[in-house]
Amino acid sequence: MKPGNKLKRQSTHAHYTYKTKDDFLRWWREQDALKKQAAEEELIQADRAISLALMVWTDDGGPPA
């Protein structure tokens, strides 16, 4: 390293934010909530598809409910 470079330090960017453990845990909880919400939505969509299929089957002459 050249002697002139020793005094130059790299400064942090103006928009840089320091990450903390709390930030990570908050992000992790948000991701977990999003995954749970997606799983619940998938179940709701499956239930709707099944009920629609049963309605069509009943309309086509299936056994009366």
Jmol script that loads the backbone (N, CA, C; Angstrom):
load data "model"
ATOM      1  N   MET A   1       0.836  -1.166   0.000  1.00  0.00           N
ATOM      2  CA  MET A   1       0.000   0.000   0.000  1.00  0.00           C
ATOM      3  C   MET A   1       0.887   1.239   0.000  1.00  0.00           C
ATOM      4  N   LYS A   2       0.505   2.199  -0.757  1.00  0.00           N
ATOM      5  CA  LYS A   2       1.264   3.433  -0.820  1.00  0.00           C
ATOM      6  C   LYS A   2       1.007   4.261   0.442  1.00  0.00           C
ATOM      7  N   PRO A   3       2.001   5.042   0.874  1.00  0.00           N
ATOM      8  CA  PRO A   3       1.835   5.834   2.105  1.00  0.00           C
ATOM      9  C   PRO A   3       0.640   6.790   2.036  1.00  0.00           C
ATOM     10  N   GLY A   4       0.330   7.308   0.886  1.00  0.00           N
ATOM     11  CA  GLY A   4      -0.786   8.246   0.759  1.00  0.00           C
ATOM     12  C   GLY A   4      -2.141   7.575   0.943  1.00  0.00           C
ATOM     13  N   ASN A   5      -2.211   6.283   0.639  1.00  0.00           N
ATOM     14  CA  ASN A   5      -3.477   5.565   0.749  1.00  0.00           C
ATOM     15  C   ASN A   5      -3.841   5.189   2.185  1.00  0.00           C
ATOM     16  N   LYS A   6      -2.858   5.185   3.078  1.00  0.00           N
ATOM     17  CA  LYS A   6      -3.120   4.781   4.458  1.00  0.00           C
ATOM     18  C   LYS A   6      -4.091   5.735   5.148  1.00  0.00           C
ATOM     19  N   LEU A   7      -4.029   6.986   4.778  1.00  0.00           N
ATOM     20  CA  LEU A   7      -4.880   7.975   5.434  1.00  0.00           C
ATOM     21  C   LEU A   7      -6.299   7.987   4.855  1.00  0.00           C
ATOM     22  N   LYS A   8      -6.463   7.419   3.701  1.00  0.00           N
ATOM     23  CA  LYS A   8      -7.787   7.429   3.068  1.00  0.00           C
ATOM     24  C   LYS A   8      -8.584   6.219   3.547  1.00  0.00           C
ATOM     25  N   ARG A   9      -9.683   6.488   4.147  1.00  0.00           N
ATOM     26  CA  ARG A   9     -10.571   5.410   4.556  1.00  0.00           C
ATOM     27  C   ARG A   9     -11.813   5.460   3.693  1.00  0.00           C
ATOM     28  N   GLN A  10     -12.349   4.300   3.481  1.00  0.00           N
ATOM     29  CA  GLN A  10     -13.587   4.289   2.710  1.00  0.00           C
ATOM     30  C   GLN A  10     -14.733   4.705   3.618  1.00  0.00           C
ATOM     31  N   SER A  11     -15.445   5.700   3.177  1.00  0.00           N
ATOM     32  CA  SER A  11     -16.582   6.146   3.971  1.00  0.00           C
ATOM     33  C   SER A  11     -17.819   5.339   3.579  1.00  0.00           C
ATOM     34  N   THR A  12     -18.752   5.283   4.486  1.00  0.00           N
ATOM     35  CA  THR A  12     -19.994   4.571   4.178  1.00  0.00           C
ATOM     36  C   THR A  12     -20.843   5.440   3.269  1.00  0.00           C
ATOM     37  N   HIS A  13     -21.700   4.796   2.522  1.00  0.00           N
ATOM     38  CA  HIS A  13     -22.573   5.536   1.621  1.00  0.00           C
ATOM     39  C   HIS A  13     -23.607   6.316   2.423  1.00  0.00           C
ATOM     40  N   ALA A  14     -24.129   7.346   1.829  1.00  0.00           N
ATOM     41  CA  ALA A  14     -25.080   8.205   2.523  1.00  0.00           C
ATOM     42  C   ALA A  14     -26.366   7.452   2.854  1.00  0.00           C
ATOM     43  N   HIS A  15     -26.760   6.488   2.029  1.00  0.00           N
ATOM     44  CA  HIS A  15     -28.011   5.767   2.246  1.00  0.00           C
ATOM     45  C   HIS A  15     -27.812   4.445   2.976  1.00  0.00           C
ATOM     46  N   TYR A  16     -26.634   4.193   3.492  1.00  0.00           N
ATOM     47  CA  TYR A  16     -26.342   2.941   4.184  1.00  0.00           C
ATOM     48  C   TYR A  16     -26.971   2.952   5.568  1.00  0.00           C
ATOM     49  N   THR A  17     -27.653   1.869   5.919  1.00  0.00           N
ATOM     50  CA  THR A  17     -28.203   1.737   7.261  1.00  0.00           C
ATOM     51  C   THR A  17     -27.608   0.494   7.902  1.00  0.00           C
ATOM     52  N   TYR A  18     -27.338   0.589   9.162  1.00  0.00           N
ATOM     53  CA  TYR A  18     -26.783  -0.547   9.878  1.00  0.00           C
ATOM     54  C   TYR A  18     -27.908  -1.506  10.233  1.00  0.00           C
ATOM     55  N   LYS A  19     -27.678  -2.770   9.999  1.00  0.00           N
ATOM     56  CA  LYS A  19     -28.663  -3.798  10.295  1.00  0.00           C
ATOM     57  C   LYS A  19     -28.463  -4.268  11.726  1.00  0.00           C
ATOM     58  N   THR A  20     -29.567  -4.556  12.370  1.00  0.00           N
ATOM     59  CA  THR A  20     -29.485  -5.046  13.736  1.00  0.00           C
ATOM     60  C   THR A  20     -30.224  -6.369  13.844  1.00  0.00           C
ATOM     61  N   LYS A  21     -30.066  -6.994  14.977  1.00  0.00           N
ATOM     62  CA  LYS A  21     -30.746  -8.254  15.235  1.00  0.00           C
ATOM     63  C   LYS A  21     -32.258  -8.033  15.212  1.00  0.00           C
ATOM     64  N   ASP A  22     -32.719  -6.912  15.755  1.00  0.00           N
ATOM     65  CA  ASP A  22     -34.155  -6.623  15.781  1.00  0.00           C
ATOM     66  C   ASP A  22     -34.716  -6.476  14.369  1.00  0.00           C
ATOM     67  N   ASP A  23     -33.943  -5.848  13.482  1.00  0.00           N
ATOM     68  CA  ASP A  23     -34.376  -5.714  12.092  1.00  0.00           C
ATOM     69  C   ASP A  23     -34.535  -7.080  11.449  1.00  0.00           C
ATOM     70  N   PHE A  24     -33.581  -7.972  11.706  1.00  0.00           N
ATOM     71  CA  PHE A  24     -33.646  -9.314  11.143  1.00  0.00           C
ATOM     72  C   PHE A  24     -34.842 -10.077  11.681  1.00  0.00           C
ATOM     73  N   LEU A  25     -35.065 -10.007  12.986  1.00  0.00           N
ATOM     74  CA  LEU A  25     -36.183 -10.728  13.584  1.00  0.00           C
ATOM     75  C   LEU A  25     -37.526 -10.196  13.074  1.00  0.00           C
ATOM     76  N   ARG A  26     -37.618  -8.888  12.895  1.00  0.00           N
ATOM     77  CA  ARG A  26     -38.851  -8.300  12.347  1.00  0.00           C
ATOM     78  C   ARG A  26     -39.079  -8.802  10.924  1.00  0.00           C
ATOM     79  N   TRP A  27     -38.014  -8.812  10.123  1.00  0.00           N
ATOM     80  CA  TRP A  27     -38.124  -9.297   8.746  1.00  0.00           C
ATOM     81  C   TRP A  27     -38.527 -10.778   8.728  1.00  0.00           C
ATOM     82  N   TRP A  28     -37.938 -11.559   9.627  1.00  0.00           N
ATOM     83  CA  TRP A  28     -38.211 -12.998   9.699  1.00  0.00           C
ATOM     84  C   TRP A  28     -39.672 -13.255  10.059  1.00  0.00           C
ATOM     85  N   ARG A  29     -40.189 -12.485  11.019  1.00  0.00           N
ATOM     86  CA  ARG A  29     -41.609 -12.633  11.391  1.00  0.00           C
ATOM     87  C   ARG A  29     -42.520 -12.252  10.228  1.00  0.00           C
ATOM     88  N   GLU A  30     -42.181 -11.207   9.502  1.00  0.00           N
ATOM     89  CA  GLU A  30     -42.982 -10.799   8.345  1.00  0.00           C
ATOM     90  C   GLU A  30     -42.981 -11.880   7.278  1.00  0.00           C
ATOM     91  N   GLN A  31     -41.818 -12.478   7.032  1.00  0.00           N
ATOM     92  CA  GLN A  31     -41.742 -13.544   6.037  1.00  0.00           C
ATOM     93  C   GLN A  31     -42.560 -14.749   6.476  1.00  0.00           C
ATOM     94  N   ASP A  32     -42.510 -15.086   7.769  1.00  0.00           N
ATOM     95  CA  ASP A  32     -43.285 -16.205   8.299  1.00  0.00           C
ATOM     96  C   ASP A  32     -44.778 -15.931   8.144  1.00  0.00           C
ATOM     97  N   ALA A  33     -45.190 -14.697   8.431  1.00  0.00           N
ATOM     98  CA  ALA A  33     -46.600 -14.334   8.294  1.00  0.00           C
ATOM     99  C   ALA A  33     -47.045 -14.431   6.836  1.00  0.00           C
ATOM    100  N   LEU A  34     -46.190 -14.004   5.912  1.00  0.00           N
ATOM    101  CA  LEU A  34     -46.531 -14.086   4.494  1.00  0.00           C
ATOM    102  C   LEU A  34     -46.673 -15.535   4.039  1.00  0.00           C
ATOM    103  N   LYS A  35     -45.801 -16.418   4.537  1.00  0.00           N
ATOM    104  CA  LYS A  35     -45.883 -17.834   4.176  1.00  0.00           C
ATOM    105  C   LYS A  35     -47.163 -18.453   4.716  1.00  0.00           C
ATOM    106  N   LYS A  36     -47.529 -18.104   5.949  1.00  0.00           N
ATOM    107  CA  LYS A  36     -48.765 -18.631   6.538  1.00  0.00           C
ATOM    108  C   LYS A  36     -49.978 -18.125   5.769  1.00  0.00           C
ATOM    109  N   GLN A  37     -49.956 -16.858   5.396  1.00  0.00           N
ATOM    110  CA  GLN A  37     -51.069 -16.286   4.647  1.00  0.00           C
ATOM    111  C   GLN A  37     -51.205 -16.965   3.290  1.00  0.00           C
ATOM    112  N   ALA A  38     -50.104 -17.240   2.631  1.00  0.00           N
ATOM    113  CA  ALA A  38     -50.141 -17.909   1.328  1.00  0.00           C
ATOM    114  C   ALA A  38     -50.691 -19.320   1.471  1.00  0.00           C
ATOM    115  N   ALA A  39     -50.316 -20.023   2.542  1.00  0.00           N
ATOM    116  CA  ALA A  39     -50.817 -21.373   2.762  1.00  0.00           C
ATOM    117  C   ALA A  39     -52.327 -21.353   3.026  1.00  0.00           C
ATOM    118  N   GLU A  40     -52.792 -20.377   3.793  1.00  0.00           N
ATOM    119  CA  GLU A  40     -54.224 -20.267   4.067  1.00  0.00           C
ATOM    120  C   GLU A  40     -54.997 -19.948   2.790  1.00  0.00           C
ATOM    121  N   GLU A  41     -54.454 -19.059   1.973  1.00  0.00           N
ATOM    122  CA  GLU A  41     -55.105 -18.718   0.702  1.00  0.00           C
ATOM    123  C   GLU A  41     -55.198 -19.947  -0.202  1.00  0.00           C
ATOM    124  N   GLU A  42     -54.148 -20.765  -0.198  1.00  0.00           N
ATOM    125  CA  GLU A  42     -54.150 -21.971  -1.017  1.00  0.00           C
ATOM    126  C   GLU A  42     -55.250 -22.926  -0.554  1.00  0.00           C
ATOM    127  N   LEU A  43     -55.430 -23.055   0.754  1.00  0.00           N
ATOM    128  CA  LEU A  43     -56.497 -23.904   1.282  1.00  0.00           C
ATOM    129  C   LEU A  43     -57.875 -23.370   0.904  1.00  0.00           C
ATOM    130  N   ILE A  44     -58.038 -22.075   0.983  1.00  0.00           N
ATOM    131  CA  ILE A  44     -59.326 -21.457   0.632  1.00  0.00           C
ATOM    132  C   ILE A  44     -59.631 -21.690  -0.848  1.00  0.00           C
ATOM    133  N   GLN A  45     -58.616 -21.516  -1.696  1.00  0.00           N
ATOM    134  CA  GLN A  45     -58.814 -21.734  -3.131  1.00  0.00           C
ATOM    135  C   GLN A  45     -59.165 -23.191  -3.412  1.00  0.00           C
ATOM    136  N   ALA A  46     -58.533 -24.122  -2.707  1.00  0.00           N
ATOM    137  CA  ALA A  46     -58.828 -25.539  -2.906  1.00  0.00           C
ATOM    138  C   ALA A  46     -60.253 -25.855  -2.462  1.00  0.00           C
ATOM    139  N   ASP A  47     -60.673 -25.285  -1.331  1.00  0.00           N
ATOM    140  CA  ASP A  47     -62.043 -25.499  -0.859  1.00  0.00           C
ATOM    141  C   ASP A  47     -63.059 -24.956  -1.859  1.00  0.00           C
ATOM    142  N   ARG A  48     -62.774 -23.799  -2.418  1.00  0.00           N
ATOM    143  CA  ARG A  48     -63.697 -23.222  -3.418  1.00  0.00           C
ATOM    144  C   ARG A  48     -63.782 -24.111  -4.652  1.00  0.00           C
ATOM    145  N   ALA A  49     -62.648 -24.617  -5.093  1.00  0.00           N
ATOM    146  CA  ALA A  49     -62.637 -25.477  -6.279  1.00  0.00           C
ATOM    147  C   ALA A  49     -63.418 -26.760  -6.020  1.00  0.00           C
ATOM    148  N   ILE A  50     -63.261 -27.331  -4.844  1.00  0.00           N
ATOM    149  CA  ILE A  50     -63.982 -28.558  -4.512  1.00  0.00           C
ATOM    150  C   ILE A  50     -65.479 -28.292  -4.442  1.00  0.00           C
ATOM    151  N   SER A  51     -65.874 -27.200  -3.799  1.00  0.00           N
ATOM    152  CA  SER A  51     -67.306 -26.917  -3.684  1.00  0.00           C
ATOM    153  C   SER A  51     -67.919 -26.625  -5.048  1.00  0.00           C
ATOM    154  N   LEU A  52     -67.191 -25.952  -5.928  1.00  0.00           N
ATOM    155  CA  LEU A  52     -67.701 -25.710  -7.279  1.00  0.00           C
ATOM    156  C   LEU A  52     -67.839 -27.024  -8.051  1.00  0.00           C
ATOM    157  N   ALA A  53     -66.874 -27.909  -7.885  1.00  0.00           N
ATOM    158  CA  ALA A  53     -66.942 -29.197  -8.569  1.00  0.00           C
ATOM    159  C   ALA A  53     -68.129 -30.007  -8.062  1.00  0.00           C
ATOM    160  N   LEU A  54     -68.390 -29.954  -6.768  1.00  0.00           N
ATOM    161  CA  LEU A  54     -69.544 -30.668  -6.219  1.00  0.00           C
ATOM    162  C   LEU A  54     -70.852 -30.076  -6.709  1.00  0.00           C
ATOM    163  N   MET A  55     -70.905 -28.751  -6.858  1.00  0.00           N
ATOM    164  CA  MET A  55     -72.120 -28.106  -7.375  1.00  0.00           C
ATOM    165  C   MET A  55     -72.389 -28.546  -8.809  1.00  0.00           C
ATOM    166  N   VAL A  56     -71.351 -28.599  -9.618  1.00  0.00           N
ATOM    167  CA  VAL A  56     -71.506 -29.019 -11.010  1.00  0.00           C
ATOM    168  C   VAL A  56     -71.937 -30.470 -11.063  1.00  0.00           C
ATOM    169  N   TRP A  57     -71.364 -31.310 -10.219  1.00  0.00           N
ATOM    170  CA  TRP A  57     -71.697 -32.731 -10.196  1.00  0.00           C
ATOM    171  C   TRP A  57     -73.158 -32.915  -9.795  1.00  0.00           C
ATOM    172  N   THR A  58     -73.638 -32.136  -8.810  1.00  0.00           N
ATOM    173  CA  THR A  58     -75.029 -32.227  -8.379  1.00  0.00           C
ATOM    174  C   THR A  58     -75.944 -31.744  -9.487  1.00  0.00           C
ATOM    175  N   ASP A  59     -75.567 -30.683 -10.183  1.00  0.00           N
ATOM    176  CA  ASP A  59     -76.381 -30.150 -11.277  1.00  0.00           C
ATOM    177  C   ASP A  59     -76.458 -31.147 -12.458  1.00  0.00           C
ATOM    178  N   ASP A  60     -75.434 -31.968 -12.608  1.00  0.00           N
ATOM    179  CA  ASP A  60     -75.410 -32.920 -13.699  1.00  0.00           C
ATOM    180  C   ASP A  60     -76.179 -34.214 -13.393  1.00  0.00           C
ATOM    181  N   GLY A  61     -76.843 -34.274 -12.276  1.00  0.00           N
ATOM    182  CA  GLY A  61     -77.642 -35.438 -11.966  1.00  0.00           C
ATOM    183  C   GLY A  61     -77.042 -36.330 -10.915  1.00  0.00           C
ATOM    184  N   GLY A  62     -76.157 -35.814 -10.120  1.00  0.00           N
ATOM    185  CA  GLY A  62     -75.597 -36.595  -9.026  1.00  0.00           C
ATOM    186  C   GLY A  62     -76.648 -36.793  -7.944  1.00  0.00           C
ATOM    187  N   PRO A  63     -76.315 -37.536  -6.912  1.00  0.00           N
ATOM    188  CA  PRO A  63     -77.313 -37.775  -5.861  1.00  0.00           C
ATOM    189  C   PRO A  63     -77.699 -36.460  -5.179  1.00  0.00           C
ATOM    190  N   PRO A  64     -78.981 -36.357  -4.778  1.00  0.00           N
ATOM    191  CA  PRO A  64     -79.425 -35.107  -4.140  1.00  0.00           C
ATOM    192  C   PRO A  64     -78.753 -34.927  -2.784  1.00  0.00           C
ATOM    193  N   ALA A  65     -78.513 -33.699  -2.472  1.00  0.00           N
ATOM    194  CA  ALA A  65     -77.816 -33.417  -1.217  1.00  0.00           C
ATOM    195  C   ALA A  65     -78.750 -33.370  -0.045  1.00  0.00           C
TER     196      ALA A  65
END
end "model"
wireframe off; spacefill off
backbone 0.3
color backbone group
